[in-house]
């Protein structure tokens, strides 16, 4: 058995291992953000708490409706709502002009 055939027989196992490790990493990040993160007790959509895909969807697919969606989150969930995985959106911060 030469080196080339031995290398080809190992490559599917390496790919499966890397794919499985990536899935486990992503799942553990989502579980941490939804259950164990200090901000997990604040109200908001679960997708917004789990990943940034929520904002990407509203920015790219819904043609830049992110700020309107943040205002909708505040009307639905109150003055503090999760808008991104590691941040809380505060309605009072939206009302103060940036130059004040």
Z-matrix of the N, CA and C atoms (Angstrom, degrees):
N
C 1 1.460
C 2 1.534 1 108.50
N 3 1.301 2 115.54 1 124.49
C 4 1.457 3 117.72 2 -179.21
C 5 1.529 4 110.67 3 -91.17
N 6 1.290 5 115.82 4 175.23
C 7 1.462 6 122.53 5 -174.36
C 8 1.526 7 112.48 6 -67.25
N 9 1.327 8 117.68 7 -33.75
C 10 1.466 9 120.87 8 -177.12
C 11 1.526 10 111.53 9 -67.60
N 12 1.276 11 119.60 10 -44.40
C 13 1.463 12 121.32 11 179.64
C 14 1.521 13 111.13 12 -70.93
N 15 1.311 14 117.95 13 -32.18
C 16 1.463 15 120.76 14 177.33
C 17 1.528 16 110.65 15 -68.12
N 18 1.321 17 117.36 16 -37.71
C 19 1.469 18 121.81 17 177.74
C 20 1.527 19 110.64 18 -65.78
N 21 1.315 20 117.94 19 -42.57
C 22 1.457 21 121.52 20 -179.10
C 23 1.522 22 112.10 21 -67.02
N 24 1.293 23 118.64 22 -29.57
C 25 1.462 24 120.46 23 179.62
C 26 1.530 25 111.35 24 -75.56
N 27 1.310 26 118.58 25 -23.42
C 28 1.464 27 121.44 26 179.21
C 29 1.525 28 112.84 27 -86.70
N 30 1.323 29 119.44 28 -23.96
C 31 1.455 30 121.44 29 -172.37
C 32 1.533 31 114.31 30 -62.89
N 33 1.324 32 122.01 31 -39.52
C 34 1.474 33 118.51 32 176.37
C 35 1.523 34 112.70 33 -63.34
N 36 1.315 35 118.00 34 -35.83
C 37 1.461 36 120.91 35 178.30
C 38 1.521 37 111.05 36 -65.89
N 39 1.320 38 117.18 37 -38.31
C 40 1.458 39 120.92 38 179.44
C 41 1.520 40 110.28 39 -68.11
N 42 1.334 41 116.77 40 -41.54
C 43 1.461 42 120.14 41 178.48
C 44 1.522 43 111.83 42 -64.20
N 45 1.305 44 117.37 43 -42.97
C 46 1.468 45 121.12 44 178.43
C 47 1.522 46 110.32 45 -63.82
N 48 1.321 47 117.43 46 -40.62
C 49 1.463 48 121.04 47 179.20
C 50 1.525 49 111.21 48 -65.39
N 51 1.310 50 117.60 49 -43.40
C 52 1.468 51 120.77 50 179.03
C 53 1.522 52 111.27 51 -65.90
N 54 1.330 53 117.43 52 -41.43
C 55 1.457 54 121.22 53 178.16
C 56 1.524 55 110.98 54 -63.36
N 57 1.320 56 117.72 55 -44.15
C 58 1.456 57 121.83 56 179.15
C 59 1.519 58 111.23 57 -64.88
N 60 1.321 59 117.15 58 -41.70
C 61 1.466 60 120.62 59 178.02
C 62 1.524 61 110.97 60 -63.78
N 63 1.330 62 117.50 61 -37.85
C 64 1.467 63 120.67 62 178.22
C 65 1.523 64 111.09 63 -66.29
N 66 1.314 65 117.31 64 -41.64
C 67 1.468 66 120.54 65 177.38
C 68 1.525 67 111.97 66 -63.43
N 69 1.313 68 116.49 67 -42.06
C 70 1.469 69 120.36 68 179.14
C 71 1.526 70 110.35 69 -65.25
N 72 1.320 71 117.37 70 -39.99
C 73 1.468 72 121.00 71 178.08
C 74 1.524 73 110.91 72 -63.26
N 75 1.321 74 117.05 73 -47.35
C 76 1.478 75 120.27 74 179.81
C 77 1.525 76 111.32 75 -63.06
N 78 1.313 77 117.32 76 -42.63
C 79 1.464 78 120.83 77 179.48
C 80 1.519 79 111.27 78 -64.51
N 81 1.324 80 117.50 79 -39.20
C 82 1.461 81 119.65 80 179.86
C 83 1.524 82 111.44 81 -69.16
N 84 1.326 83 118.28 82 -34.81
C 85 1.471 84 121.12 83 176.76
C 86 1.527 85 110.07 84 -65.47
N 87 1.334 86 117.19 85 -43.19
C 88 1.463 87 120.78 86 179.40
C 89 1.523 88 110.84 87 -64.57
N 90 1.323 89 117.97 88 -43.41
C 91 1.469 90 121.13 89 178.41
C 92 1.517 91 110.49 90 -62.83
N 93 1.313 92 117.45 91 -42.03
C 94 1.461 93 120.14 92 178.06
C 95 1.517 94 111.30 93 -61.26
N 96 1.337 95 116.46 94 -47.48
C 97 1.464 96 119.74 95 -176.93
C 98 1.523 97 112.39 96 -66.56
N 99 1.337 98 118.24 97 -33.51
C 100 1.466 99 120.62 98 -177.09
C 101 1.521 100 113.43 99 -85.35
N 102 1.322 101 118.14 100 -27.46
C 103 1.470 102 120.47 101 -172.87
C 104 1.513 103 113.31 102 -117.62
N 105 1.315 104 118.54 103 -45.94
C 106 1.461 105 121.67 104 -169.51
C 107 1.525 106 114.62 105 -97.61
N 108 1.314 107 118.44 106 -18.10
C 109 1.460 108 122.07 107 -176.84
C 110 1.527 109 110.36 108 -65.78
N 111 1.332 110 118.56 109 142.86
C 112 1.469 111 120.75 110 179.54
C 113 1.530 112 113.71 111 -59.28
N 114 1.320 113 118.88 112 -26.75
C 115 1.458 114 121.27 113 179.61
C 116 1.528 115 113.44 114 -89.25
N 117 1.324 116 117.93 115 5.03
C 118 1.462 117 120.13 116 -176.77
C 119 1.527 118 112.99 117 -70.00
N 120 1.331 119 118.47 118 -13.88
C 121 1.464 120 121.09 119 179.72
C 122 1.523 121 113.07 120 -83.81
N 123 1.324 122 118.40 121 -10.92
C 124 1.454 123 121.50 122 179.67
C 125 1.525 124 109.73 123 -80.50
N 126 1.338 125 117.20 124 148.57
C 127 1.464 126 119.52 125 -179.51
C 128 1.518 127 112.19 126 -75.07
N 129 1.316 128 115.06 127 155.31
C 130 1.453 129 121.15 128 177.73
C 131 1.508 130 110.12 129 154.93
N 132 1.312 131 117.13 130 171.13
C 133 1.467 132 120.26 131 179.07
C 134 1.533 133 111.36 132 -66.29
N 135 1.317 134 115.98 133 143.14
C 136 1.459 135 120.36 134 -178.55
C 137 1.530 136 111.48 135 -66.61
N 138 1.322 137 117.51 136 -35.75
C 139 1.465 138 119.60 137 178.65
C 140 1.524 139 111.31 138 -64.92
N 141 1.323 140 116.93 139 -36.49
C 142 1.469 141 120.19 140 177.95
C 143 1.521 142 110.61 141 -68.33
N 144 1.318 143 117.07 142 -33.76
C 145 1.465 144 120.41 143 178.54
C 146 1.521 145 111.91 144 -75.75
N 147 1.325 146 117.63 145 -26.28
C 148 1.456 147 120.79 146 -175.33
C 149 1.521 148 113.74 147 -88.14
N 150 1.343 149 117.51 148 -37.93
C 151 1.459 150 118.87 149 -176.37
C 152 1.525 151 110.69 150 -153.81
N 153 1.307 152 115.06 151 172.06
C 154 1.460 153 120.89 152 178.51
C 155 1.521 154 112.56 153 -85.59
N 156 1.324 155 117.27 154 3.68
C 157 1.457 156 121.04 155 179.54
C 158 1.522 157 112.12 156 -62.15
N 159 1.314 158 116.99 157 -28.27
C 160 1.461 159 121.51 158 178.92
C 161 1.525 160 110.62 159 -61.81
N 162 1.315 161 116.51 160 -46.74
C 163 1.464 162 120.01 161 178.85
C 164 1.516 163 111.26 162 -70.55
N 165 1.318 164 117.84 163 -40.47
C 166 1.455 165 121.40 164 178.84
C 167 1.523 166 110.39 165 -59.57
N 168 1.337 167 116.81 166 -40.86
C 169 1.461 168 120.97 167 177.97
C 170 1.525 169 111.11 168 -60.28
N 171 1.319 170 116.59 169 -46.63
C 172 1.464 171 119.53 170 -177.13
C 173 1.526 172 112.70 171 -74.71
N 174 1.308 173 118.33 172 -26.68
C 175 1.462 174 121.07 173 177.83
C 176 1.526 175 112.21 174 -80.53
N 177 1.315 176 117.36 175 -44.07
C 178 1.461 177 121.18 176 -172.34
C 179 1.527 178 112.87 177 -92.31
N 180 1.303 179 117.50 178 -50.81
C 181 1.458 180 120.61 179 -172.80
C 182 1.532 181 111.47 180 -83.08
N 183 1.323 182 117.08 181 -38.52
C 184 1.462 183 120.27 182 -179.28
C 185 1.531 184 111.91 183 -92.31
N 186 1.298 185 117.97 184 19.17
C 187 1.474 186 124.58 185 173.04
C 188 1.523 187 114.17 186 58.52
N 189 1.308 188 116.88 187 52.05
C 190 1.458 189 121.10 188 172.61
C 191 1.515 190 115.17 189 74.94
N 192 1.308 191 117.65 190 31.41
C 193 1.460 192 121.90 191 -179.76
C 194 1.535 193 112.24 192 -89.01
N 195 1.322 194 117.74 193 23.73
C 196 1.459 195 120.53 194 -175.02
C 197 1.525 196 112.23 195 -64.87
N 198 1.310 197 118.79 196 -46.65
C 199 1.463 198 120.25 197 -178.36
C 200 1.515 199 111.75 198 -66.04
N 201 1.317 200 117.34 199 -37.23
C 202 1.470 201 119.95 200 175.18
C 203 1.521 202 110.62 201 -64.50
N 204 1.329 203 116.75 202 -36.40
C 205 1.471 204 119.92 203 178.20
C 206 1.523 205 111.13 204 -69.10
N 207 1.323 206 117.54 205 -37.26
C 208 1.468 207 120.15 206 177.27
C 209 1.525 208 110.24 207 -63.81
N 210 1.319 209 117.24 208 -40.90
C 211 1.461 210 119.87 209 176.25
C 212 1.519 211 111.07 210 -64.09
N 213 1.329 212 117.41 211 -38.11
C 214 1.465 213 121.00 212 176.22
C 215 1.528 214 111.02 213 -63.86
N 216 1.331 215 116.73 214 -39.43
C 217 1.467 216 120.15 215 177.43
C 218 1.524 217 110.78 216 -60.43
N 219 1.326 218 116.65 217 -39.07
C 220 1.458 219 119.65 218 -179.69
C 221 1.526 220 111.71 219 -70.43
N 222 1.312 221 117.91 220 -34.87
C 223 1.465 222 118.48 221 176.62
C 224 1.519 223 110.81 222 -70.24
N 225 1.322 224 117.21 223 -30.23
C 226 1.467 225 120.78 224 -178.91
C 227 1.526 226 112.92 225 -83.92
N 228 1.349 227 117.84 226 -41.42
C 229 1.461 228 121.64 227 -172.09
C 230 1.524 229 114.57 228 -108.58
N 231 1.304 230 119.32 229 -9.24
C 232 1.459 231 120.91 230 178.65
C 233 1.516 232 112.41 231 107.30
N 234 1.339 233 114.97 232 -161.87
C 235 1.462 234 119.75 233 -172.03
C 236 1.528 235 113.76 234 -72.03
N 237 1.316 236 117.96 235 -26.47
C 238 1.466 237 121.47 236 177.61
C 239 1.522 238 108.70 237 -121.19
N 240 1.326 239 116.20 238 127.96
C 241 1.465 240 121.46 239 179.78
C 242 1.514 241 109.66 240 -144.91
N 243 1.330 242 116.15 241 148.70
C 244 1.456 243 121.12 242 176.72
C 245 1.522 244 108.09 243 -77.64
N 246 1.315 245 116.24 244 123.78
C 247 1.457 246 121.09 245 177.94
C 248 1.527 247 111.55 246 -112.62
N 249 1.308 248 117.26 247 -26.93
C 250 1.460 249 124.16 248 177.86
C 251 1.528 250 108.29 249 -137.92
N 252 1.332 251 118.97 250 164.02
C 253 1.465 252 119.83 251 -174.71
C 254 1.526 253 115.61 252 -55.92
N 255 1.308 254 119.20 253 -37.06
C 256 1.465 255 120.17 254 -175.70
C 257 1.516 256 112.20 255 -119.72
N 258 1.327 257 117.18 256 29.54
C 259 1.454 258 118.49 257 -179.79
C 260 1.519 259 111.36 258 -146.99
N 261 1.315 260 114.12 259 150.57
C 262 1.452 261 122.56 260 176.12
C 263 1.522 262 107.51 261 -110.15
N 264 1.313 263 116.55 262 133.38
C 265 1.450 264 120.50 263 175.65
C 266 1.526 265 107.80 264 -90.91
N 267 1.317 266 115.67 265 129.97
C 268 1.461 267 121.79 266 -178.17
C 269 1.521 268 108.72 267 -110.97
N 270 1.318 269 117.13 268 123.21
C 271 1.459 270 121.65 269 -177.63
C 272 1.521 271 111.40 270 -62.81
N 273 1.314 272 117.93 271 -32.47
C 274 1.459 273 120.63 272 -178.90
C 275 1.521 274 111.68 273 -70.09
N 276 1.315 275 117.33 274 -29.35
C 277 1.461 276 120.61 275 176.39
C 278 1.524 277 110.97 276 -71.23
N 279 1.331 278 117.07 277 -28.48
C 280 1.458 279 119.94 278 178.24
C 281 1.524 280 112.37 279 -74.03
N 282 1.320 281 117.28 280 -24.22
C 283 1.451 282 120.95 281 -176.78
C 284 1.530 283 113.45 282 -84.61
N 285 1.315 284 117.40 283 -19.71
C 286 1.474 285 121.13 284 -178.65
C 287 1.518 286 108.50 285 -87.93
N 288 1.340 287 118.73 286 128.19
C 289 1.464 288 119.54 287 177.25
C 290 1.529 289 111.19 288 -63.57
N 291 1.309 290 116.42 289 149.46
C 292 1.461 291 120.39 290 -175.91
C 293 1.520 292 112.15 291 -67.85
N 294 1.294 293 118.58 292 -20.83
C 295 1.461 294 120.29 293 -177.24
C 296 1.520 295 112.48 294 -93.62
N 297 1.317 296 118.06 295 1.48
C 298 1.481 297 120.65 296 -178.11
C 299 1.505 298 111.71 297 -76.44
